[in-house]
Amino acid sequence: DASLLRINFSLPQINEIALSISQRSTVSGVNEIAYALKALMLTDLTTLAGDDTAANVRRLCVRACLPFEPQFFDKFFEGTLLPGIHCAAVCVYPARVADAYKALQQYGKLDDISIAAVATGFPTGQYGLQTRLQEISYAILAGATEIDIVINRQLALVGDWEGVYNEVVLMRNACGERAHLKTILAIGELGSMENVYKASMVCMLAGADFIKTSTGKEAVNATLPVGLVMIYAIQEFKRRTGQIVGLKPAGGVRTVSDAIAWMTLVKETLGMHWLQPELFRFGASGLLDDIEKVVRNGVAQLE
């Protein structure tokens, strides 16, 4: 439906709204600890390095399962809450999915922590279509329950939105019911906010379960103004179709302050109910380091 792609944005206004929301995202004390733990439970803990091995993927999975030692919260938390304090997913290359599956299986967390695999020629997407589709199937057979695909930016930049749609439909079909589909827009390479909105809408029309900002490899990654434009697309898609699609900022979310700004943006636009792993994720490799620091320092001050 081409009418869903007709849009114009005032960039200064988008930036002003995003700045205003970010200025309302300051918290401290117990609230900062609560937000930090919430961010942890919304995080896809990620390693996408050329030197990834089975050993460091295992370490990643252990950290996702047990970010804090169980006795750390004994004084301040109900014991029944502790099993829920873990990352939402681990995110790895397809070749490392089997390693992640084995580690999570050993810890009994396969039902609690998803395995996301970046696929379709990540991060550039500059591969043949059949190769990209085969990569999805390979990752799912290895144990992936979520597939983070990259869209074809070349098609987007020349305005071939039907071409983008057709490719994402094939990727959706390759996932079938076996895996959730998260579509990475690579917003830093799309050229305009209008293209970000159109790419968001096309991916949702093609059956995406999530729209994701970035690969983390572009010069510009997740920013609040871009997030706001993607949220506008999610809201309009929901209004027109009744369907709900999730949002995943990735790249550049490194601190608890960054995470709180994003959670505030979501809370004030989509609603508090969106802040659950089924609808909102952070793609991050370093965020957990800052979460741990904030929580440990915060708990120390409570003692």
VODRENFI-877644 format. One line per field, with one value per residue (C-alpha): residue number from 1; residue in one letter; x, y, z. Coordinates in steps of 0.1 Angstrom, whole numbers. Layout:
residues N
resi = c(NUM;...)
resn = c(A;...)
east = c(X;...)
north = c(Y;...)
up = c(Z;...)
end
This chain:
residues 303
resi = c(1;2;3;4;5;6;7;8;9;10;11;12;13;14;15;16;17;18;19;20;21;22;23;24;25;26;27;28;29;30;31;32;33;34;35;36;37;38;39;40;41;42;43;44;45;46;47;48;49;50;51;52;53;54;55;56;57;58;59;60;61;62;63;64;65;66;67;68;69;70;71;72;73;74;75;76;77;78;79;80;81;82;83;84;85;86;87;88;89;90;91;92;93;94;95;96;97;98;99;100;101;102;103;104;105;106;107;108;109;110;111;112;113;114;115;116;117;118;119;120;121;122;123;124;125;126;127;128;129;130;131;132;133;134;135;136;137;138;139;140;141;142;143;144;145;146;147;148;149;150;151;152;153;154;155;156;157;158;159;160;161;162;163;164;165;166;167;168;169;170;171;172;173;174;175;176;177;178;179;180;181;182;183;184;185;186;187;188;189;190;191;192;193;194;195;196;197;198;199;200;201;202;203;204;205;206;207;208;209;210;211;212;213;214;215;216;217;218;219;220;221;222;223;224;225;226;227;228;229;230;231;232;233;234;235;236;237;238;239;240;241;242;243;244;245;246;247;248;249;250;251;252;253;254;255;256;257;258;259;260;261;262;263;264;265;266;267;268;269;270;271;272;273;274;275;276;277;278;279;280;281;282;283;284;285;286;287;288;289;290;291;292;293;294;295;296;297;298;299;300;301;302;303)
resn = c(D;A;S;L;L;R;I;N;F;S;L;P;Q;I;N;E;I;A;L;S;I;S;Q;R;S;T;V;S;G;V;N;E;I;A;Y;A;L;K;A;L;M;L;T;D;L;T;T;L;A;G;D;D;T;A;A;N;V;R;R;L;C;V;R;A;C;L;P;F;E;P;Q;F;F;D;K;F;F;E;G;T;L;L;P;G;I;H;C;A;A;V;C;V;Y;P;A;R;V;A;D;A;Y;K;A;L;Q;Q;Y;G;K;L;D;D;I;S;I;A;A;V;A;T;G;F;P;T;G;Q;Y;G;L;Q;T;R;L;Q;E;I;S;Y;A;I;L;A;G;A;T;E;I;D;I;V;I;N;R;Q;L;A;L;V;G;D;W;E;G;V;Y;N;E;V;V;L;M;R;N;A;C;G;E;R;A;H;L;K;T;I;L;A;I;G;E;L;G;S;M;E;N;V;Y;K;A;S;M;V;C;M;L;A;G;A;D;F;I;K;T;S;T;G;K;E;A;V;N;A;T;L;P;V;G;L;V;M;I;Y;A;I;Q;E;F;K;R;R;T;G;Q;I;V;G;L;K;P;A;G;G;V;R;T;V;S;D;A;I;A;W;M;T;L;V;K;E;T;L;G;M;H;W;L;Q;P;E;L;F;R;F;G;A;S;G;L;L;D;D;I;E;K;V;V;R;N;G;V;A;Q;L;E)
east = c(0;20;-2;17;49;38;56;75;94;107;142;145;112;121;154;136;111;138;159;129;122;159;160;132;151;172;168;188;190;168;151;184;190;155;160;194;181;152;176;196;164;158;194;205;241;261;295;301;339;360;379;349;355;334;351;342;307;304;316;290;263;273;273;238;225;243;251;253;262;229;238;244;208;200;194;173;154;128;145;117;128;163;157;143;174;191;195;168;190;225;233;261;271;254;286;286;249;257;282;256;229;252;261;226;214;240;226;190;182;171;135;145;172;168;195;197;218;227;222;218;253;257;267;266;240;260;255;234;198;199;231;213;183;204;222;189;181;216;213;178;190;219;195;187;152;156;171;184;186;200;179;193;203;210;174;163;186;172;136;128;106;88;121;129;95;99;132;120;90;113;133;101;92;127;121;86;73;106;122;113;124;142;150;181;176;212;198;232;232;196;202;171;145;119;138;141;103;97;121;104;70;81;97;66;44;66;61;89;85;110;125;161;181;216;242;265;291;278;292;258;239;210;200;168;156;158;141;113;108;107;82;60;60;52;23;9;13;-6;-33;-37;-34;-39;-6;21;58;88;117;154;180;215;249;258;237;266;255;226;219;216;193;171;167;155;131;117;112;93;73;61;53;43;35;50;36;61;90;91;114;87;85;117;153;188;214;246;280;292;260;261;295;278;247;269;287;256;238;268;275;238;234;266;250;219;239)
north = c(0;30;54;42;55;91;111;144;153;185;175;204;195;158;168;192;166;140;164;174;137;130;159;142;110;117;94;86;64;33;43;43;7;-3;12;-4;-39;-33;-24;-56;-77;-59;-64;-87;-93;-92;-103;-98;-99;-116;-134;-149;-184;-210;-200;-163;-171;-193;-165;-142;-167;-172;-135;-132;-160;-148;-111;-109;-135;-148;-137;-101;-91;-112;-81;-61;-84;-112;-145;-152;-122;-134;-160;-132;-111;-121;-108;-112;-128;-134;-122;-139;-148;-178;-199;-193;-202;-238;-227;-204;-231;-256;-230;-220;-256;-264;-236;-246;-212;-221;-212;-179;-164;-163;-169;-142;-146;-118;-130;-121;-109;-89;-60;-49;-72;-72;-108;-128;-133;-171;-170;-146;-169;-200;-182;-178;-215;-224;-203;-216;-252;-245;-233;-196;-185;-149;-137;-102;-95;-65;-49;-42;-5;-3;-9;16;44;42;41;6;-1;-29;-46;-42;-55;-86;-95;-91;-113;-141;-137;-138;-170;-184;-178;-192;-200;-212;-178;-141;-117;-85;-62;-40;-7;6;40;57;46;55;92;108;105;99;68;56;59;42;14;8;7;-16;-41;-42;-47;-76;-93;-81;-88;-60;-31;-24;8;-4;-30;-11;-9;23;58;68;42;44;80;93;113;82;62;87;84;46;49;71;43;17;38;44;7;-3;23;11;-27;-34;-52;-46;-46;-43;-18;-25;3;-11;6;35;25;21;36;33;70;61;32;53;80;53;37;72;78;45;50;85;75;38;33;16;-18;-17;-21;-58;-82;-91;-55;-37;-47;-31;-45;-39;-53;-28;-17;-46;-32;1;-16;-37;-6;14;-14;-23;13;19;-12;-2;32;14;-6)
up = c(0;-13;8;39;25;20;47;53;84;98;111;135;151;154;170;194;205;210;231;252;260;268;293;312;316;346;376;407;437;439;407;388;401;389;355;351;359;335;308;316;311;277;264;235;248;216;203;165;162;137;164;182;194;212;244;243;232;262;285;269;276;312;317;301;324;356;354;392;418;433;469;458;461;492;514;491;467;471;462;437;416;411;383;361;363;331;295;270;243;231;196;176;140;125;128;166;172;180;207;222;221;239;267;273;274;300;322;316;300;265;274;291;269;231;206;180;148;125;90;53;47;79;81;44;29;-3;-11;-35;-24;-23;-2;23;25;30;59;77;74;85;117;126;121;145;172;165;177;163;131;127;90;72;45;10;14;-23;-31;-5;-17;-52;-39;-49;-19;-36;-41;-4;5;-18;-3;33;25;14;46;66;48;55;92;91;126;138;145;150;123;133;104;106;87;90;95;91;55;45;38;53;80;52;41;77;80;47;54;88;72;44;68;90;59;49;83;106;143;152;134;145;140;131;126;150;122;106;113;128;148;173;180;197;167;145;172;173;135;138;166;144;118;144;157;122;113;144;136;100;106;143;144;170;160;184;184;189;191;185;183;205;236;260;294;317;310;273;281;303;276;252;277;285;248;244;276;265;229;228;265;295;283;254;278;278;258;234;221;230;230;233;210;230;238;264;281;306;320;329;342;366;378;384;402;424;433;440;462;481;489;503;528)
end
